[in-house]
Amino acid sequence: RRWIEQMGGQPYPALYDEGSRTAIDYGLYGVPETFIIDRNGLVVQKKIGPWSFDELTAAIDKALAIEAVDAPTDGPEAVKPTAAAVQGGAE
């Protein structure tokens, strides 16, 4: 957080990952690294490195086209999103 403040803040939401648990869950490699998560809470694309605007737009459009599934909320068949508790997430 201190580094982000020293850099003048950032225009996008960020996750504070105490203990690096989320980074470990996602197999984080380095910065920049982007995960596209669909409306079912599943990672549908991961990219290490920068995106062009067109690449990112296409990846988001593809994820938005995925239908939401009416998945079970408990039991072994339940879709359980990973620890993607990003502040200010999109609806």
Jmol script that loads the backbone (N, CA, C; Angstrom):
load data "model"
ATOM      1  N   ARG A   1       0.830  -1.195   0.000  1.00  0.00           N
ATOM      2  CA  ARG A   1       0.000   0.000   0.000  1.00  0.00           C
ATOM      3  C   ARG A   1       0.867   1.247   0.000  1.00  0.00           C
ATOM      4  N   ARG A   2       1.930   1.183   0.749  1.00  0.00           N
ATOM      5  CA  ARG A   2       2.825   2.338   0.826  1.00  0.00           C
ATOM      6  C   ARG A   2       3.417   2.657  -0.553  1.00  0.00           C
ATOM      7  N   TRP A   3       3.828   1.623  -1.291  1.00  0.00           N
ATOM      8  CA  TRP A   3       4.403   1.828  -2.612  1.00  0.00           C
ATOM      9  C   TRP A   3       3.381   2.467  -3.543  1.00  0.00           C
ATOM     10  N   ILE A   4       2.130   1.980  -3.503  1.00  0.00           N
ATOM     11  CA  ILE A   4       1.084   2.554  -4.353  1.00  0.00           C
ATOM     12  C   ILE A   4       0.882   4.025  -4.009  1.00  0.00           C
ATOM     13  N   GLU A   5       0.871   4.356  -2.728  1.00  0.00           N
ATOM     14  CA  GLU A   5       0.721   5.750  -2.316  1.00  0.00           C
ATOM     15  C   GLU A   5       1.897   6.589  -2.800  1.00  0.00           C
ATOM     16  N   GLN A   6       3.125   6.047  -2.688  1.00  0.00           N
ATOM     17  CA  GLN A   6       4.309   6.771  -3.135  1.00  0.00           C
ATOM     18  C   GLN A   6       4.290   7.018  -4.646  1.00  0.00           C
ATOM     19  N   MET A   7       3.657   6.128  -5.388  1.00  0.00           N
ATOM     20  CA  MET A   7       3.563   6.265  -6.840  1.00  0.00           C
ATOM     21  C   MET A   7       2.404   7.166  -7.256  1.00  0.00           C
ATOM     22  N   GLY A   8       1.675   7.702  -6.274  1.00  0.00           N
ATOM     23  CA  GLY A   8       0.590   8.616  -6.578  1.00  0.00           C
ATOM     24  C   GLY A   8      -0.768   7.957  -6.702  1.00  0.00           C
ATOM     25  N   GLY A   9      -0.879   6.726  -6.217  1.00  0.00           N
ATOM     26  CA  GLY A   9      -2.154   6.019  -6.288  1.00  0.00           C
ATOM     27  C   GLY A   9      -2.302   5.281  -7.607  1.00  0.00           C
ATOM     28  N   GLN A  10      -3.464   4.730  -7.809  1.00  0.00           N
ATOM     29  CA  GLN A  10      -3.749   4.027  -9.060  1.00  0.00           C
ATOM     30  C   GLN A  10      -5.228   4.175  -9.376  1.00  0.00           C
ATOM     31  N   PRO A  11      -5.566   4.178 -10.669  1.00  0.00           N
ATOM     32  CA  PRO A  11      -6.956   4.425 -11.066  1.00  0.00           C
ATOM     33  C   PRO A  11      -7.829   3.169 -11.105  1.00  0.00           C
ATOM     34  N   TYR A  12      -7.357   2.072 -10.561  1.00  0.00           N
ATOM     35  CA  TYR A  12      -8.107   0.813 -10.606  1.00  0.00           C
ATOM     36  C   TYR A  12      -8.077   0.153  -9.236  1.00  0.00           C
ATOM     37  N   PRO A  13      -9.029  -0.740  -8.986  1.00  0.00           N
ATOM     38  CA  PRO A  13      -9.077  -1.416  -7.687  1.00  0.00           C
ATOM     39  C   PRO A  13      -7.890  -2.349  -7.505  1.00  0.00           C
ATOM     40  N   ALA A  14      -7.514  -2.562  -6.265  1.00  0.00           N
ATOM     41  CA  ALA A  14      -6.389  -3.440  -5.959  1.00  0.00           C
ATOM     42  C   ALA A  14      -6.761  -4.359  -4.798  1.00  0.00           C
ATOM     43  N   LEU A  15      -6.082  -5.449  -4.729  1.00  0.00           N
ATOM     44  CA  LEU A  15      -6.291  -6.426  -3.667  1.00  0.00           C
ATOM     45  C   LEU A  15      -5.061  -6.448  -2.779  1.00  0.00           C
ATOM     46  N   TYR A  16      -5.254  -6.300  -1.486  1.00  0.00           N
ATOM     47  CA  TYR A  16      -4.159  -6.474  -0.546  1.00  0.00           C
ATOM     48  C   TYR A  16      -4.134  -7.945  -0.175  1.00  0.00           C
ATOM     49  N   ASP A  17      -3.050  -8.601  -0.470  1.00  0.00           N
ATOM     50  CA  ASP A  17      -2.943 -10.051  -0.331  1.00  0.00           C
ATOM     51  C   ASP A  17      -2.038 -10.421   0.845  1.00  0.00           C
ATOM     52  N   GLU A  18      -2.573 -10.239   2.041  1.00  0.00           N
ATOM     53  CA  GLU A  18      -1.796 -10.555   3.233  1.00  0.00           C
ATOM     54  C   GLU A  18      -1.400 -12.032   3.234  1.00  0.00           C
ATOM     55  N   GLY A  19      -0.110 -12.287   3.378  1.00  0.00           N
ATOM     56  CA  GLY A  19       0.390 -13.653   3.391  1.00  0.00           C
ATOM     57  C   GLY A  19       0.508 -14.280   2.010  1.00  0.00           C
ATOM     58  N   SER A  20       0.215 -13.523   0.957  1.00  0.00           N
ATOM     59  CA  SER A  20       0.309 -13.989  -0.439  1.00  0.00           C
ATOM     60  C   SER A  20      -0.578 -15.184  -0.742  1.00  0.00           C
ATOM     61  N   ARG A  21      -1.636 -15.377   0.023  1.00  0.00           N
ATOM     62  CA  ARG A  21      -2.512 -16.541  -0.193  1.00  0.00           C
ATOM     63  C   ARG A  21      -3.195 -16.515  -1.551  1.00  0.00           C
ATOM     64  N   THR A  22      -3.704 -15.353  -1.960  1.00  0.00           N
ATOM     65  CA  THR A  22      -4.376 -15.260  -3.253  1.00  0.00           C
ATOM     66  C   THR A  22      -3.381 -15.463  -4.386  1.00  0.00           C
ATOM     67  N   ALA A  23      -2.201 -14.870  -4.273  1.00  0.00           N
ATOM     68  CA  ALA A  23      -1.172 -15.045  -5.301  1.00  0.00           C
ATOM     69  C   ALA A  23      -0.820 -16.520  -5.465  1.00  0.00           C
ATOM     70  N   ILE A  24      -0.720 -17.236  -4.386  1.00  0.00           N
ATOM     71  CA  ILE A  24      -0.425 -18.667  -4.436  1.00  0.00           C
ATOM     72  C   ILE A  24      -1.582 -19.419  -5.086  1.00  0.00           C
ATOM     73  N   ASP A  25      -2.818 -19.105  -4.688  1.00  0.00           N
ATOM     74  CA  ASP A  25      -4.004 -19.764  -5.259  1.00  0.00           C
ATOM     75  C   ASP A  25      -4.070 -19.591  -6.776  1.00  0.00           C
ATOM     76  N   TYR A  26      -3.733 -18.394  -7.246  1.00  0.00           N
ATOM     77  CA  TYR A  26      -3.808 -18.107  -8.674  1.00  0.00           C
ATOM     78  C   TYR A  26      -2.538 -18.486  -9.436  1.00  0.00           C
ATOM     79  N   GLY A  27      -1.491 -18.883  -8.753  1.00  0.00           N
ATOM     80  CA  GLY A  27      -0.242 -19.202  -9.434  1.00  0.00           C
ATOM     81  C   GLY A  27       0.414 -17.954 -10.007  1.00  0.00           C
ATOM     82  N   LEU A  28       0.369 -16.864  -9.240  1.00  0.00           N
ATOM     83  CA  LEU A  28       0.898 -15.589  -9.701  1.00  0.00           C
ATOM     84  C   LEU A  28       2.372 -15.704 -10.041  1.00  0.00           C
ATOM     85  N   TYR A  29       2.730 -15.157 -11.189  1.00  0.00           N
ATOM     86  CA  TYR A  29       4.096 -15.223 -11.675  1.00  0.00           C
ATOM     87  C   TYR A  29       4.830 -13.914 -11.446  1.00  0.00           C
ATOM     88  N   GLY A  30       4.205 -12.820 -11.823  1.00  0.00           N
ATOM     89  CA  GLY A  30       4.857 -11.529 -11.689  1.00  0.00           C
ATOM     90  C   GLY A  30       3.942 -10.411 -12.127  1.00  0.00           C
ATOM     91  N   VAL A  31       4.516  -9.224 -12.296  1.00  0.00           N
ATOM     92  CA  VAL A  31       3.746  -8.052 -12.651  1.00  0.00           C
ATOM     93  C   VAL A  31       4.211  -7.567 -14.019  1.00  0.00           C
ATOM     94  N   PRO A  32       3.358  -7.180 -14.922  1.00  0.00           N
ATOM     95  CA  PRO A  32       1.911  -7.259 -14.798  1.00  0.00           C
ATOM     96  C   PRO A  32       1.391  -8.661 -15.123  1.00  0.00           C
ATOM     97  N   GLU A  33       0.319  -9.014 -14.484  1.00  0.00           N
ATOM     98  CA  GLU A  33      -0.349 -10.284 -14.730  1.00  0.00           C
ATOM     99  C   GLU A  33      -1.848 -10.051 -14.584  1.00  0.00           C
ATOM    100  N   THR A  34      -2.623 -10.529 -15.536  1.00  0.00           N
ATOM    101  CA  THR A  34      -4.053 -10.258 -15.570  1.00  0.00           C
ATOM    102  C   THR A  34      -4.833 -11.560 -15.609  1.00  0.00           C
ATOM    103  N   PHE A  35      -5.900 -11.600 -14.846  1.00  0.00           N
ATOM    104  CA  PHE A  35      -6.811 -12.742 -14.824  1.00  0.00           C
ATOM    105  C   PHE A  35      -8.184 -12.235 -15.238  1.00  0.00           C
ATOM    106  N   ILE A  36      -8.790 -12.875 -16.228  1.00  0.00           N
ATOM    107  CA  ILE A  36     -10.153 -12.550 -16.634  1.00  0.00           C
ATOM    108  C   ILE A  36     -11.042 -13.599 -15.975  1.00  0.00           C
ATOM    109  N   ILE A  37     -11.982 -13.133 -15.154  1.00  0.00           N
ATOM    110  CA  ILE A  37     -12.855 -14.020 -14.385  1.00  0.00           C
ATOM    111  C   ILE A  37     -14.276 -13.835 -14.897  1.00  0.00           C
ATOM    112  N   ASP A  38     -14.934 -14.944 -15.249  1.00  0.00           N
ATOM    113  CA  ASP A  38     -16.288 -14.843 -15.801  1.00  0.00           C
ATOM    114  C   ASP A  38     -17.317 -14.644 -14.694  1.00  0.00           C
ATOM    115  N   ARG A  39     -18.567 -14.493 -15.091  1.00  0.00           N
ATOM    116  CA  ARG A  39     -19.641 -14.220 -14.135  1.00  0.00           C
ATOM    117  C   ARG A  39     -19.921 -15.407 -13.210  1.00  0.00           C
ATOM    118  N   ASN A  40     -19.315 -16.573 -13.509  1.00  0.00           N
ATOM    119  CA  ASN A  40     -19.443 -17.746 -12.650  1.00  0.00           C
ATOM    120  C   ASN A  40     -18.306 -17.825 -11.635  1.00  0.00           C
ATOM    121  N   GLY A  41     -17.400 -16.844 -11.680  1.00  0.00           N
ATOM    122  CA  GLY A  41     -16.283 -16.819 -10.752  1.00  0.00           C
ATOM    123  C   GLY A  41     -15.113 -17.688 -11.190  1.00  0.00           C
ATOM    124  N   LEU A  42     -15.090 -18.100 -12.453  1.00  0.00           N
ATOM    125  CA  LEU A  42     -14.025 -18.963 -12.949  1.00  0.00           C
ATOM    126  C   LEU A  42     -13.025 -18.164 -13.775  1.00  0.00           C
ATOM    127  N   VAL A  43     -11.745 -18.463 -13.603  1.00  0.00           N
ATOM    128  CA  VAL A  43     -10.705 -17.828 -14.408  1.00  0.00           C
ATOM    129  C   VAL A  43     -10.806 -18.408 -15.818  1.00  0.00           C
ATOM    130  N   VAL A  44     -11.086 -17.546 -16.801  1.00  0.00           N
ATOM    131  CA  VAL A  44     -11.226 -18.010 -18.177  1.00  0.00           C
ATOM    132  C   VAL A  44     -10.027 -17.631 -19.033  1.00  0.00           C
ATOM    133  N   GLN A  45      -9.206 -16.709 -18.536  1.00  0.00           N
ATOM    134  CA  GLN A  45      -7.977 -16.369 -19.240  1.00  0.00           C
ATOM    135  C   GLN A  45      -6.996 -15.744 -18.275  1.00  0.00           C
ATOM    136  N   LYS A  46      -5.732 -16.063 -18.487  1.00  0.00           N
ATOM    137  CA  LYS A  46      -4.652 -15.505 -17.679  1.00  0.00           C
ATOM    138  C   LYS A  46      -3.560 -15.069 -18.645  1.00  0.00           C
ATOM    139  N   LYS A  47      -3.024 -13.893 -18.424  1.00  0.00           N
ATOM    140  CA  LYS A  47      -1.948 -13.415 -19.281  1.00  0.00           C
ATOM    141  C   LYS A  47      -0.873 -12.759 -18.439  1.00  0.00           C
ATOM    142  N   ILE A  48       0.353 -13.158 -18.700  1.00  0.00           N
ATOM    143  CA  ILE A  48       1.516 -12.531 -18.079  1.00  0.00           C
ATOM    144  C   ILE A  48       2.043 -11.501 -19.071  1.00  0.00           C
ATOM    145  N   GLY A  49       2.199 -10.273 -18.613  1.00  0.00           N
ATOM    146  CA  GLY A  49       2.685  -9.217 -19.482  1.00  0.00           C
ATOM    147  C   GLY A  49       1.588  -8.233 -19.834  1.00  0.00           C
ATOM    148  N   PRO A  50       1.968  -7.202 -20.558  1.00  0.00           N
ATOM    149  CA  PRO A  50       0.999  -6.145 -20.888  1.00  0.00           C
ATOM    150  C   PRO A  50       0.010  -6.579 -21.964  1.00  0.00           C
ATOM    151  N   TRP A  51      -1.145  -5.915 -21.986  1.00  0.00           N
ATOM    152  CA  TRP A  51      -2.191  -6.125 -22.985  1.00  0.00           C
ATOM    153  C   TRP A  51      -2.264  -4.879 -23.865  1.00  0.00           C
ATOM    154  N   SER A  52      -2.632  -5.077 -25.091  1.00  0.00           N
ATOM    155  CA  SER A  52      -3.040  -3.929 -25.901  1.00  0.00           C
ATOM    156  C   SER A  52      -4.508  -3.692 -25.560  1.00  0.00           C
ATOM    157  N   PHE A  53      -5.010  -2.522 -25.876  1.00  0.00           N
ATOM    158  CA  PHE A  53      -6.410  -2.220 -25.612  1.00  0.00           C
ATOM    159  C   PHE A  53      -7.315  -3.213 -26.334  1.00  0.00           C
ATOM    160  N   ASP A  54      -7.002  -3.505 -27.599  1.00  0.00           N
ATOM    161  CA  ASP A  54      -7.828  -4.424 -28.391  1.00  0.00           C
ATOM    162  C   ASP A  54      -7.812  -5.841 -27.814  1.00  0.00           C
ATOM    163  N   GLU A  55      -6.656  -6.308 -27.359  1.00  0.00           N
ATOM    164  CA  GLU A  55      -6.572  -7.647 -26.756  1.00  0.00           C
ATOM    165  C   GLU A  55      -7.428  -7.743 -25.498  1.00  0.00           C
ATOM    166  N   LEU A  56      -7.305  -6.736 -24.641  1.00  0.00           N
ATOM    167  CA  LEU A  56      -8.047  -6.751 -23.391  1.00  0.00           C
ATOM    168  C   LEU A  56      -9.544  -6.650 -23.642  1.00  0.00           C
ATOM    169  N   THR A  57      -9.939  -5.774 -24.548  1.00  0.00           N
ATOM    170  CA  THR A  57     -11.356  -5.632 -24.885  1.00  0.00           C
ATOM    171  C   THR A  57     -11.926  -6.945 -25.408  1.00  0.00           C
ATOM    172  N   ALA A  58     -11.188  -7.619 -26.291  1.00  0.00           N
ATOM    173  CA  ALA A  58     -11.656  -8.891 -26.852  1.00  0.00           C
ATOM    174  C   ALA A  58     -11.781  -9.950 -25.762  1.00  0.00           C
ATOM    175  N   ALA A  59     -10.817 -10.007 -24.834  1.00  0.00           N
ATOM    176  CA  ALA A  59     -10.858 -10.997 -23.757  1.00  0.00           C
ATOM    177  C   ALA A  59     -12.040 -10.750 -22.826  1.00  0.00           C
ATOM    178  N   ILE A  60     -12.299  -9.493 -22.510  1.00  0.00           N
ATOM    179  CA  ILE A  60     -13.433  -9.159 -21.644  1.00  0.00           C
ATOM    180  C   ILE A  60     -14.750  -9.469 -22.346  1.00  0.00           C
ATOM    181  N   ASP A  61     -14.852  -9.104 -23.625  1.00  0.00           N
ATOM    182  CA  ASP A  61     -16.073  -9.408 -24.379  1.00  0.00           C
ATOM    183  C   ASP A  61     -16.336 -10.910 -24.412  1.00  0.00           C
ATOM    184  N   LYS A  62     -15.288 -11.689 -24.597  1.00  0.00           N
ATOM    185  CA  LYS A  62     -15.425 -13.156 -24.626  1.00  0.00           C
ATOM    186  C   LYS A  62     -15.926 -13.672 -23.277  1.00  0.00           C
ATOM    187  N   ALA A  63     -15.369 -13.146 -22.185  1.00  0.00           N
ATOM    188  CA  ALA A  63     -15.801 -13.575 -20.848  1.00  0.00           C
ATOM    189  C   ALA A  63     -17.244 -13.166 -20.576  1.00  0.00           C
ATOM    190  N   LEU A  64     -17.629 -11.991 -21.038  1.00  0.00           N
ATOM    191  CA  LEU A  64     -19.001 -11.524 -20.832  1.00  0.00           C
ATOM    192  C   LEU A  64     -20.010 -12.346 -21.620  1.00  0.00           C
ATOM    193  N   ALA A  65     -19.562 -12.977 -22.700  1.00  0.00           N
ATOM    194  CA  ALA A  65     -20.459 -13.801 -23.523  1.00  0.00           C
ATOM    195  C   ALA A  65     -20.752 -15.153 -22.891  1.00  0.00           C
ATOM    196  N   ILE A  66     -19.992 -15.524 -21.870  1.00  0.00           N
ATOM    197  CA  ILE A  66     -20.203 -16.803 -21.196  1.00  0.00           C
ATOM    198  C   ILE A  66     -21.455 -16.702 -20.335  1.00  0.00           C
ATOM    199  N   GLU A  67     -22.352 -17.634 -20.540  1.00  0.00           N
ATOM    200  CA  GLU A  67     -23.604 -17.658 -19.778  1.00  0.00           C
ATOM    201  C   GLU A  67     -23.337 -17.957 -18.311  1.00  0.00           C
ATOM    202  N   ALA A  68     -24.091 -17.316 -17.449  1.00  0.00           N
ATOM    203  CA  ALA A  68     -24.039 -17.645 -16.029  1.00  0.00           C
ATOM    204  C   ALA A  68     -24.728 -18.992 -15.839  1.00  0.00           C
ATOM    205  N   VAL A  69     -24.131 -19.842 -15.050  1.00  0.00           N
ATOM    206  CA  VAL A  69     -24.751 -21.137 -14.780  1.00  0.00           C
ATOM    207  C   VAL A  69     -25.434 -21.092 -13.431  1.00  0.00           C
ATOM    208  N   ASP A  70     -26.539 -21.782 -13.337  1.00  0.00           N
ATOM    209  CA  ASP A  70     -27.260 -21.889 -12.077  1.00  0.00           C
ATOM    210  C   ASP A  70     -26.681 -23.096 -11.357  1.00  0.00           C
ATOM    211  N   ALA A  71     -25.498 -22.901 -10.802  1.00  0.00           N
ATOM    212  CA  ALA A  71     -24.757 -23.996 -10.190  1.00  0.00           C
ATOM    213  C   ALA A  71     -25.210 -24.236  -8.758  1.00  0.00           C
ATOM    214  N   PRO A  72     -25.023 -25.462  -8.268  1.00  0.00           N
ATOM    215  CA  PRO A  72     -25.321 -25.740  -6.862  1.00  0.00           C
ATOM    216  C   PRO A  72     -24.466 -24.849  -5.960  1.00  0.00           C
ATOM    217  N   THR A  73     -24.992 -24.472  -4.829  1.00  0.00           N
ATOM    218  CA  THR A  73     -24.257 -23.615  -3.908  1.00  0.00           C
ATOM    219  C   THR A  73     -23.544 -24.395  -2.817  1.00  0.00           C
ATOM    220  N   ASP A  74     -23.804 -25.697  -2.742  1.00  0.00           N
ATOM    221  CA  ASP A  74     -23.087 -26.506  -1.766  1.00  0.00           C
ATOM    222  C   ASP A  74     -22.892 -27.913  -2.330  1.00  0.00           C
ATOM    223  N   GLY A  75     -22.095 -28.686  -1.650  1.00  0.00           N
ATOM    224  CA  GLY A  75     -21.814 -30.042  -2.106  1.00  0.00           C
ATOM    225  C   GLY A  75     -20.643 -30.076  -3.074  1.00  0.00           C
ATOM    226  N   PRO A  76     -20.270 -31.280  -3.522  1.00  0.00           N
ATOM    227  CA  PRO A  76     -19.084 -31.415  -4.368  1.00  0.00           C
ATOM    228  C   PRO A  76     -19.237 -30.791  -5.753  1.00  0.00           C
ATOM    229  N   GLU A  77     -20.469 -30.540  -6.224  1.00  0.00           N
ATOM    230  CA  GLU A  77     -20.672 -29.957  -7.549  1.00  0.00           C
ATOM    231  C   GLU A  77     -20.667 -28.434  -7.521  1.00  0.00           C
ATOM    232  N   ALA A  78     -20.586 -27.844  -6.360  1.00  0.00           N
ATOM    233  CA  ALA A  78     -20.699 -26.389  -6.230  1.00  0.00           C
ATOM    234  C   ALA A  78     -19.542 -25.685  -6.931  1.00  0.00           C
ATOM    235  N   VAL A  79     -19.879 -24.576  -7.603  1.00  0.00           N
ATOM    236  CA  VAL A  79     -18.859 -23.713  -8.183  1.00  0.00           C
ATOM    237  C   VAL A  79     -18.395 -22.798  -7.068  1.00  0.00           C
ATOM    238  N   LYS A  80     -17.122 -22.896  -6.721  1.00  0.00           N
ATOM    239  CA  LYS A  80     -16.594 -22.090  -5.627  1.00  0.00           C
ATOM    240  C   LYS A  80     -15.516 -21.169  -6.169  1.00  0.00           C
ATOM    241  N   PRO A  81     -15.846 -19.884  -6.293  1.00  0.00           N
ATOM    242  CA  PRO A  81     -14.844 -18.939  -6.780  1.00  0.00           C
ATOM    243  C   PRO A  81     -13.625 -18.924  -5.870  1.00  0.00           C
ATOM    244  N   THR A  82     -12.485 -18.662  -6.453  1.00  0.00           N
ATOM    245  CA  THR A  82     -11.267 -18.535  -5.672  1.00  0.00           C
ATOM    246  C   THR A  82     -11.286 -17.213  -4.928  1.00  0.00           C
ATOM    247  N   ALA A  83     -10.235 -16.906  -4.241  1.00  0.00           N
ATOM    248  CA  ALA A  83     -10.182 -15.723  -3.390  1.00  0.00           C
ATOM    249  C   ALA A  83     -10.029 -14.450  -4.212  1.00  0.00           C
ATOM    250  N   ALA A  84     -11.024 -14.137  -5.009  1.00  0.00           N
ATOM    251  CA  ALA A  84     -10.974 -12.954  -5.863  1.00  0.00           C
ATOM    252  C   ALA A  84     -11.768 -11.825  -5.246  1.00  0.00           C
ATOM    253  N   ALA A  85     -11.448 -11.463  -4.039  1.00  0.00           N
ATOM    254  CA  ALA A  85     -12.176 -10.415  -3.340  1.00  0.00           C
ATOM    255  C   ALA A  85     -11.571  -9.071  -3.691  1.00  0.00           C
ATOM    256  N   VAL A  86     -11.802  -8.636  -4.909  1.00  0.00           N
ATOM    257  CA  VAL A  86     -11.224  -7.373  -5.383  1.00  0.00           C
ATOM    258  C   VAL A  86     -12.146  -6.229  -4.995  1.00  0.00           C
ATOM    259  N   GLN A  87     -11.581  -5.214  -4.402  1.00  0.00           N
ATOM    260  CA  GLN A  87     -12.375  -4.056  -3.995  1.00  0.00           C
ATOM    261  C   GLN A  87     -12.973  -3.398  -5.219  1.00  0.00           C
ATOM    262  N   GLY A  88     -14.224  -3.016  -5.122  1.00  0.00           N
ATOM    263  CA  GLY A  88     -14.861  -2.276  -6.208  1.00  0.00           C
ATOM    264  C   GLY A  88     -15.056  -3.099  -7.465  1.00  0.00           C
ATOM    265  N   GLY A  89     -15.227  -4.407  -7.323  1.00  0.00           N
ATOM    266  CA  GLY A  89     -15.385  -5.284  -8.484  1.00  0.00           C
ATOM    267  C   GLY A  89     -16.572  -4.901  -9.350  1.00  0.00           C
ATOM    268  N   ALA A  90     -16.500  -5.275 -10.607  1.00  0.00           N
ATOM    269  CA  ALA A  90     -17.572  -4.958 -11.553  1.00  0.00           C
ATOM    270  C   ALA A  90     -18.799  -5.814 -11.262  1.00  0.00           C
ATOM    271  N   GLU A  91     -19.952  -5.296 -11.626  1.00  0.00           N
ATOM    272  CA  GLU A  91     -21.187  -6.044 -11.442  1.00  0.00           C
ATOM    273  C   GLU A  91     -21.547  -6.773 -12.705  1.00  0.00           C
TER     274      GLU A  91
END
end "model"
wireframe off; spacefill off
backbone 0.3
color backbone group
